[in-house]
Amino acid sequence: MNIKYAPIALVIATLFVGSSTSYAQSAPAAKPTVIDAAVTENRYQLYEGEVVKIDKKTRTITFKNKDGESKFVAGPDITNFAQIKKGDRVNVNYELAVAIELMKTKSDGVRSKVETNTATKSKTNEKPSETITNKTTIIADIVEVNREKKLVSVKGPSGKITTVTVKNPALLADVNVGEQVKVIYFDAMAASISTPKK
């Protein structure tokens, strides 16, 4: 029997305990260095499986999918443990979206980075679910414009230069070195346990 403990346990523990957002920021979908304006979206299914066993005494849940079995011990923070039934489905998804806005403003030397995190959980009488979202807004300086190749190079608050591929060349018509760009990264991880539809 192929039992895998770490991957699903880490994901579910991160989400259902709700004590950390670090995994969502280090998920396999790394933030690209070349991105499309105005929007790029990616969605990944990290795990899909079925609840095959529940040990109420130890609060251990066994999940199974095509890769084998995974076990997870539900801590006291999971108050809706009793709602989980054998045969339920578990899904864990990761989503990354990038939006770029070319702003017609003169650079005043101020580059910034603002991060916000939010988490939503299921109600006590519902099956466990949680979504963790992270939004990062960066104001960067435009340091190079290549209209022929539809590229813009920007310098963020850390001083790192990133090359942006612009889908719509019309956006570059009036953009110049010394102006600024706003880049918004949005990433979310969602885990849910649900009763399969009959």
PAPA-974296 format. One record per residue (C-alpha): z, y, x; residue in one letter. Coordinates in steps of 0.02 Angstrom, whole numbers. Layout:
// residues N
<pz:Z; py:Y; px:X; code:a>
...
//
This chain:
// residues 198
<pz:0; py:0; px:0; code:m>
<pz:-49; py:170; px:66; code:n>
<pz:92; py:293; px:27; code:i>
<pz:70; py:473; px:80; code:k>
<pz:226; py:579; px:73; code:y>
<pz:193; py:743; px:159; code:a>
<pz:40; py:831; px:84; code:p>
<pz:80; py:825; px:-102; code:i>
<pz:267; py:841; px:-73; code:a>
<pz:240; py:1000; px:28; code:l>
<pz:125; py:1076; px:-103; code:v>
<pz:232; py:1032; px:-253; code:i>
<pz:394; py:1080; px:-167; code:a>
<pz:321; py:1249; px:-120; code:t>
<pz:265; py:1283; px:-297; code:l>
<pz:393; py:1203; px:-410; code:f>
<pz:544; py:1258; px:-308; code:v>
<pz:470; py:1432; px:-295; code:g>
<pz:562; py:1477; px:-135; code:s>
<pz:415; py:1514; px:-22; code:s>
<pz:238; py:1582; px:-24; code:t>
<pz:195; py:1537; px:154; code:s>
<pz:91; py:1383; px:111; code:y>
<pz:-27; py:1481; px:1; code:a>
<pz:-62; py:1596; px:147; code:q>
<pz:-95; py:1452; px:267; code:s>
<pz:-199; py:1341; px:153; code:a>
<pz:-360; py:1264; px:220; code:p>
<pz:-467; py:1407; px:157; code:a>
<pz:-447; py:1528; px:302; code:a>
<pz:-497; py:1709; px:272; code:k>
<pz:-676; py:1729; px:334; code:p>
<pz:-724; py:1850; px:472; code:t>
<pz:-895; py:1879; px:392; code:v>
<pz:-882; py:1913; px:207; code:i>
<pz:-999; py:1969; px:68; code:d>
<pz:-982; py:2134; px:-23; code:a>
<pz:-938; py:2159; px:-161; code:a>
<pz:-859; py:1992; px:-209; code:v>
<pz:-842; py:1819; px:-133; code:t>
<pz:-746; py:1682; px:-224; code:e>
<pz:-697; py:1506; px:-172; code:n>
<pz:-596; py:1376; px:-268; code:r>
<pz:-529; py:1214; px:-196; code:y>
<pz:-442; py:1069; px:-278; code:q>
<pz:-305; py:1016; px:-158; code:l>
<pz:-238; py:871; px:-259; code:y>
<pz:-268; py:779; px:-422; code:e>
<pz:-170; py:626; px:-473; code:g>
<pz:-71; py:533; px:-604; code:e>
<pz:117; py:508; px:-625; code:v>
<pz:140; py:319; px:-606; code:v>
<pz:330; py:307; px:-589; code:k>
<pz:484; py:413; px:-621; code:i>
<pz:655; py:370; px:-554; code:d>
<pz:774; py:477; px:-657; code:k>
<pz:926; py:428; px:-553; code:k>
<pz:853; py:490; px:-388; code:t>
<pz:734; py:614; px:-473; code:r>
<pz:588; py:538; px:-375; code:t>
<pz:412; py:553; px:-447; code:i>
<pz:272; py:441; px:-384; code:t>
<pz:95; py:509; px:-399; code:f>
<pz:-64; py:409; px:-372; code:k>
<pz:-245; py:455; px:-340; code:n>
<pz:-396; py:379; px:-249; code:k>
<pz:-311; py:409; px:-80; code:d>
<pz:-153; py:312; px:-124; code:g>
<pz:22; py:355; px:-180; code:e>
<pz:131; py:506; px:-145; code:s>
<pz:316; py:527; px:-180; code:k>
<pz:408; py:686; px:-221; code:f>
<pz:595; py:712; px:-248; code:v>
<pz:626; py:847; px:-378; code:a>
<pz:773; py:955; px:-327; code:g>
<pz:896; py:1038; px:-446; code:p>
<pz:785; py:1193; px:-454; code:d>
<pz:662; py:1095; px:-561; code:i>
<pz:753; py:1115; px:-725; code:t>
<pz:611; py:1042; px:-830; code:n>
<pz:611; py:872; px:-744; code:f>
<pz:644; py:784; px:-910; code:a>
<pz:475; py:844; px:-976; code:q>
<pz:380; py:740; px:-847; code:i>
<pz:316; py:573; px:-916; code:k>
<pz:227; py:423; px:-843; code:k>
<pz:39; py:446; px:-864; code:g>
<pz:46; py:637; px:-845; code:d>
<pz:-84; py:719; px:-733; code:r>
<pz:-42; py:831; px:-585; code:v>
<pz:-165; py:961; px:-521; code:n>
<pz:-148; py:1077; px:-372; code:v>
<pz:-283; py:1209; px:-343; code:n>
<pz:-311; py:1347; px:-216; code:y>
<pz:-419; py:1500; px:-246; code:e>
<pz:-478; py:1637; px:-128; code:l>
<pz:-570; py:1794; px:-182; code:a>
<pz:-625; py:1940; px:-76; code:v>
<pz:-681; py:2107; px:-148; code:a>
<pz:-750; py:2247; px:-40; code:i>
<pz:-767; py:2428; px:-93; code:e>
<pz:-860; py:2549; px:20; code:l>
<pz:-769; py:2714; px:-2; code:m>
<pz:-857; py:2880; px:27; code:k>
<pz:-712; py:2962; px:119; code:t>
<pz:-693; py:3032; px:294; code:k>
<pz:-580; py:2932; px:408; code:s>
<pz:-419; py:3023; px:447; code:d>
<pz:-363; py:2889; px:570; code:g>
<pz:-251; py:2808; px:440; code:v>
<pz:-282; py:2622; px:418; code:r>
<pz:-165; py:2524; px:308; code:s>
<pz:-119; py:2351; px:247; code:k>
<pz:-21; py:2321; px:86; code:v>
<pz:34; py:2148; px:29; code:e>
<pz:102; py:2097; px:-142; code:t>
<pz:160; py:1924; px:-199; code:n>
<pz:194; py:1862; px:-375; code:t>
<pz:248; py:1695; px:-448; code:a>
<pz:243; py:1630; px:-626; code:t>
<pz:332; py:1473; px:-685; code:k>
<pz:333; py:1368; px:-842; code:s>
<pz:469; py:1387; px:-973; code:k>
<pz:615; py:1265; px:-975; code:t>
<pz:548; py:1161; px:-1120; code:n>
<pz:372; py:1146; px:-1045; code:e>
<pz:303; py:1029; px:-914; code:k>
<pz:320; py:1099; px:-737; code:p>
<pz:189; py:1223; px:-679; code:s>
<pz:187; py:1370; px:-561; code:e>
<pz:61; py:1492; px:-490; code:t>
<pz:90; py:1592; px:-331; code:i>
<pz:-28; py:1737; px:-298; code:t>
<pz:-46; py:1849; px:-146; code:n>
<pz:-146; py:2010; px:-142; code:k>
<pz:-182; py:2103; px:20; code:t>
<pz:-267; py:2273; px:20; code:t>
<pz:-333; py:2337; px:186; code:i>
<pz:-405; py:2510; px:221; code:i>
<pz:-518; py:2499; px:373; code:a>
<pz:-628; py:2618; px:474; code:d>
<pz:-816; py:2592; px:480; code:i>
<pz:-862; py:2582; px:664; code:v>
<pz:-1043; py:2523; px:652; code:e>
<pz:-1180; py:2516; px:519; code:v>
<pz:-1336; py:2407; px:539; code:n>
<pz:-1444; py:2440; px:386; code:r>
<pz:-1585; py:2327; px:445; code:e>
<pz:-1472; py:2174; px:453; code:k>
<pz:-1361; py:2234; px:308; code:k>
<pz:-1205; py:2230; px:417; code:l>
<pz:-1054; py:2343; px:426; code:v>
<pz:-921; py:2327; px:563; code:s>
<pz:-747; py:2385; px:516; code:v>
<pz:-584; py:2407; px:612; code:k>
<pz:-425; py:2362; px:518; code:g>
<pz:-245; py:2416; px:545; code:p>
<pz:-219; py:2284; px:681; code:s>
<pz:-366; py:2353; px:780; code:g>
<pz:-471; py:2196; px:752; code:k>
<pz:-655; py:2227; px:715; code:i>
<pz:-732; py:2124; px:573; code:t>
<pz:-916; py:2115; px:528; code:t>
<pz:-955; py:2124; px:342; code:v>
<pz:-1119; py:2061; px:268; code:t>
<pz:-1169; py:2173; px:122; code:v>
<pz:-1261; py:2085; px:-21; code:k>
<pz:-1325; py:2244; px:-100; code:n>
<pz:-1417; py:2351; px:31; code:p>
<pz:-1409; py:2501; px:-85; code:a>
<pz:-1223; py:2512; px:-43; code:l>
<pz:-1271; py:2554; px:137; code:l>
<pz:-1388; py:2698; px:94; code:a>
<pz:-1254; py:2830; px:109; code:d>
<pz:-1122; py:2744; px:217; code:v>
<pz:-1090; py:2807; px:393; code:n>
<pz:-980; py:2776; px:544; code:v>
<pz:-815; py:2868; px:525; code:g>
<pz:-798; py:2830; px:339; code:e>
<pz:-685; py:2696; px:267; code:q>
<pz:-692; py:2532; px:173; code:v>
<pz:-565; py:2449; px:60; code:k>
<pz:-552; py:2259; px:73; code:v>
<pz:-448; py:2163; px:-54; code:i>
<pz:-402; py:1982; px:-19; code:y>
<pz:-333; py:1883; px:-166; code:f>
<pz:-271; py:1706; px:-147; code:d>
<pz:-179; py:1596; px:-269; code:a>
<pz:-109; py:1420; px:-275; code:m>
<pz:-73; py:1337; px:-441; code:a>
<pz:12; py:1171; px:-477; code:a>
<pz:34; py:1095; px:-648; code:s>
<pz:85; py:933; px:-732; code:i>
<pz:4; py:901; px:-900; code:s>
<pz:-15; py:766; px:-1032; code:t>
<pz:-192; py:696; px:-1025; code:p>
<pz:-301; py:726; px:-1178; code:k>
<pz:-333; py:571; px:-1280; code:k>
//
